């Protein structure tokens, strides 16, 4: 366990000092600030737009951080051969993979925490500037803590996407890994449609394939509760619990696959 | 006592080609035994299979056939890694960590804690001549400095067996001298050193034994003294105060007489020329003997001959 934590700590230190995540965080914060300006153009809908855009920014920029650092952490080490020094120390390959993954998830959490603080600052400003009449018309308070539920599920989704990126990066090039991960993220959000393919297709074989893909591909739709929290609709605790459990199981499977792939890999 | 390093029929094939990959044999049937305390030079031209062998020993590659053991245990054993150090060819580390952070990280992976980590890190950084650069990020390091960090990290655990892949690569003359001295120091404290190189003067200066690998096959191995002693090619005599009469006589007895500056001559004698007798005779005729040196096969000569004579690389047969 100590080896895993040491690898995670080094991966975290390395990735928080990289400039790429910073620029993503800055973009996200700028986007949240810009959402305030956009909200001025839409009478009565301003808070909803800020909440919506803010969560979207968190999700999208978080995704970019997860993908680009996720694919880099292993494939960059292999490509630049820094993995040679590490894997000849008393560290097993599974410890290396798990450590790298933990380090990246830690980086992701820190970056999302920064974005969340910026998000709440914008919302706080809205709250302070709003008249009581305007405030009364909001479906949910500006500083609604339920927004954190959406953010926790975004973090869980990104942790899953990171595990996907890590798996791809154990056997393919960084570019291919990025494309495959982004493709899987898109597919994951439309996964429910695959389940219903038989309703629109007459070819049973294709319907079976679609159903098979539905079970194999990650189902990311349950992680998206942005609309609910923005409108103040309660999100059931059981939904959050099951979704987090689903993420945990899926991540475990992905990391097991990544470890199995990496365990017998030759480093030329 | 088990050998420090031993390989038996170690073979590695790589698949080549995309659609119908065929095996390409990078290392063929390597059987080696290196005793504890030896400095062993693993020599060969580029692409001979030196790095492949080191990576197989480090289990960065998996053998197609054969076995390898370090300190009596299989190479995959994590407990072995506690007792070895490895420097890869052209090492590269994490851009955003400092030299001190990198070495602390590696020291902790060996289980060291607290003050022990600090002491070890300071020692290996000072030995590598990087004490002043300890807080600099590695992305600012030159190739030679990274090479020195590479050696420092390989020594952080006081290894019993040290593996170095082209350790002199990228170093300036001072850096090379420092590495040579470090290797000699390690030999003095009983550390086994296995290093690959194509810089033969380093091998000649450091190694007790060498092996030469060409196109994936070991073509020669042995003690340097054994390899080179039978290579006496002649004698090189430099003389001064030579009269025309003596010069004519020397030309009869030598393979070649070459005039040098300041009235000196270099006399190239055959191996059976009996130089002590000749010097005695010349001394009696007022001729000054400036120097006499045996001309031996250098490791470079031996290397060139061996490489030239080596058979073409076999293709993989699995």
Interface residues (C-beta under 8 A of the other chain):
Chain A: X2 X3 X6 X9 X10 X13 X14 X17 X18 X80 X81 X82 X84 X85 X86 X87 X88 X89 X90 X91 X92 X264 X266 X267 X268
Chain B: X14 X55 X58 X59 X60 X61 X62 X78 X79 X81 X82 X84 X86 X88 X90 X91 X92 X93 X94 X95 X96 X97 X101 X105 X106 X108 X109 X110 X111 X150 X153
